[in-house]
Amino acid sequence: MGVIRKKTISRGTEGGLKYICDFCSADITSTVRIHCADETCKDFDLCVPCFAEGKTSRDHDPRIHAFSVIEQHSIPIYTKDWGADEELLLLEGAEVYGLGSWADIADHIGGYRTREEVREHYIKTYVDSSKFPLPERADPNNLQLLEENPRERFQARKKRRIEERKDAAKAAPPATPKQKPTASVPACHEVQGYMPGRLEFETEFANEAEEAVQHMQFDPGDGRNPRTGEDEPEMELKLVMMDIYNSKLTARADRKRVIFEHVLLEYRKNTAIDKKRTKEERDLNSKAKPFARMMNHGDYDEFTKSLEHEHNLRQAIGQLQDWRHMSLGDLKTGEKYESDKQTRAARPAPTGQFDRLAGVRPVKPTPPVEIPSATTALTAPELPERFSRAHPTTNSIQSATALSSQRTTTKSPLTYGTPNTVAQPPSVLTNGHTPAKTRYSVPNLPGTQSLKLTNENATDLHLLSREEIELCSVLRLMPKAYLAIKQGVIGEAVKAGGVLKRKGVREICKVRPHG
């Protein structure tokens, strides 16, 4: 090979094409060379001394092969500072690397030509020419530049320019190492799947649209019947499929336009702005997103701000109407009402037998029953006084009353619900004896057997008294169901002012009377 293409040279050096003798390997780039014109010798060049001696090789035979003498065309033809050889390398580099790759074209030309210099020369000489695409001095008979700049003077000026730029490149500080450019792959962007270098996504809208037309082929003259001159059904089917494919491409381009128009690729910035909004504003913006396809970014931004302003106005109007309903006449009273309202909302829900929502509210786990231990006797020194109240006498009552008057000012811990230092005297009849409490005996239901309730089969048994346990056992009711009935009856009794008829209790409990 007689040509070495230096593709790995650094920017701004001599570069260009290097020609060497295929026999002695001498550099013949800047001198006259003999090029073999025979088809068997491809890119075969010899220096003048080797050609004069008749050097031969395996394929080259100087006795029968035609040749051409190529000398360096370092003369100006279009501009006074560009030679014909550089113009030829410029066009050749544009053909090889493509217009726009000015750095590669400058390396192809060599002679320390820069990319800006090459680009400016091409635009000024070829693009801006009145004879586009030909230069102004495209006429081969126009020798004005050659007469003004003879070969020797032009080559001396070119050599001086190359030496000056070479010395300047040596004296220049070392260039910073080039960073590897960001690869246009889906992992190089904050939006997963987006390739910034290609402005495309890894998975596009209608990603399989190309599969329907990838094997479709249109040949000249196909699809038309020569006898009737009408399109064949196969061609009509192909055209319909192409229309469908084009519509999908249009829809894909429209969606990309919306993404680029509304700056949706800046995911972190948009997320930070969205976090500052309230939940109602985020829901409102989410519902307004379909309108972004028919608006530009400025109009859509103004539209969403107007919607948020309208939403805030509606909330303010509703609040003022609520204040008017509560007979609040000024803003100060309204603000106090709102603060009290928030306090009530933060207050824990009521619990107990008067809670009407206990059936639907989640039930908290019941704390374990505390069984009295032997240490209780050490913390209850007055405990025997309770047992002594089982059969009180007049003297004991008087002594208990006196003891109570002495200890009312003393506070001490409770023992089984009663202050240890306070003796509660029972109510006394005129004869000095307490009334005996009548115990109600629950009759058994005919034809049924009482249910034996234990802590194993009834988890809420500890919430009932002995009488209630006996009642549930006879009626075959579980403690939880009994407590629900009890809660409903007490609630209705409270509403009715403490008066509740048997019929009302039956309706609450949904019990059908017998007989």
Helices and strands as residue ranges (DSSP letters): E 3-5, E 17-19, E 33-36, E 45-46, H 48-52, E 67-70, E 76-79, E 82-83, H 84-97, H 102-109, H 115-122, I 123-127, H 144-148, H 151-171, G 186-188, E 194-195, E 200-201, G 209-212, H 233-261, H 267-275, H 279-288, G 289-294, H 297-325, H 331-346, H 376-379, H 383-388, H 394-407, E 414-415, E 418-419, G 461-463, H 466-475, H 479-495, H 502-509
